[in-house]
Every structure is written in structure tokens, then in C-alpha cells.
Amino acid sequence: DAKTTQPTSMDCAEGRAANLPCNHSTISGNEYVYWYRQIHSQGPQYIIHGLKNNETNEMASLIITEDRKSSTLILPHATLRDTAVYYCIVRVVYNNNDMRFGAGTRLTVKP
Amino acid sequence: GAVVSQHPSWVICKSGTSVKIECRSLDFQATTMFWYRQFPKQSLMLMATSNEGSKATYEQGVEKDKFLINHASLTLSTLTVTSAHPEDSSFYICSASRWDRVGEQFFGPGTRLTVL
């Protein structure tokens, strides 16, 4: 699986958009970009994933650059409850394959 | 759907004892279950992959005789930490995948183990 690089930490004001970048310059054509988050002392929570098109769901939007070497997770209106560690994971998708976590970005939403 | 539970949510034990952690898929049959360990302020580290009815596949550096994994049914996997020591104190998290949601993993809430 391709390696990812994320900033160690970020701050965001409550109510503003949080934009979390992820670099995956060695991504292969068949690898997807997944985003999970982990609130303190809980299990990881799925947010969104995509291959090459931008994706949006009720939680967030995922913007993937045209060359697929980087992506940005956007939380449109961050709340205090969005404070968590956000993990960007790049992986091939097939049944039952594992998921490897990097260091992630610790996002702190401030009032 | 796709809820995974873990029991217990936390456990404190004496050094030298064994502790069993259960991971259950509540509303689906899990084709594969995964066990992770997370030390404070660190990321999740995959320990092993478990398929129902077969032996678990352990990651390099994880002692299979110390971390016994049993995957007896499509909804239950157990992790037993044998002869636990203080350095085994950690947050243990399981996840499960299902055949009809390829690529997704559903995570449990985690179990915090403290060995005194």
C-alpha cells in the first residue's frame, strides 16, 4: 500500500471549514483513498473514501487531485465534536484485506 | 447496520494472569476480523488477521503464543493475552469486514487493558 503523509496537528475554529491534507505521491492506479477518524479512547470511525472522483457524504467531502498524488478531506462546518485524529489511508480494495494506519492528523476544533 | 462490539470495554488484571477480549459483529456475518493494538499517543498497529475456522495470521513481531486468537464463528473472535505483563497494557481494537461491503472495515469501540 502507498505511504501517506499528513500534518501532525491542525486547529480549526468552530463553525468554519476544516481542510485536512494528505499526500500520497506514490499511489497506484488501483488504490483508493480512505479517511477514518478516531475520537479519544474510541474505535476508528469511517468518514469517506474515493478512487479518483471527488466524493461527498453527510459527514465530509473528499477532493482528490487530478494526478491523485494528494487529497483533502473537508469538514464543511466543524464542531467541537469533530476534534479527533484523522487518518488518511491508501489501499487496494479487495475482500478482507487489512487496513494500515499512519500517524494521522490531530484536529482540534476551538470555540 | 454493521455494528461491532467488544467486551469488556476495560479490564484491570494482575501481572501473570490471562485476559480474554471478545469481538462480536452484531448484525452481520464477518468474513474476516482484525485485531489492533494502540499505545498512548500512538497510531493503531495491526496485530493479526483472523478468518473464521482457520488459524490467525500474525504480523511480524507479534507473539502468537502470547496473543491467542480464536475465531470460532462468523460473529465472534476472541483475543487472549496470556501471562499479561505491564508492557501489555494498551488499547485493543478489533474490526470486521463483510463480504457484501468490499473494502470496508467496521471497528469496535476498543478495550483498555491495564496490567498491574
Interface residues (C-beta under 8 A of the other chain):
Chain A: Y32 Y36 Q38 S41 Q42 G43 P44 Q45 Y46 H49 Y87 R91 V93 Y94 N95 N96 N97 D98 M99 R100 F101 G102 A103 G104
Chain B: V4 Q6 T31 T32 F34 Y36 S43 L44 M45 L46 T49 N51 F91 I93 S95 S97 W99 V102 G103 E104 Q105 F106 F107 G108 P109 G110 R112
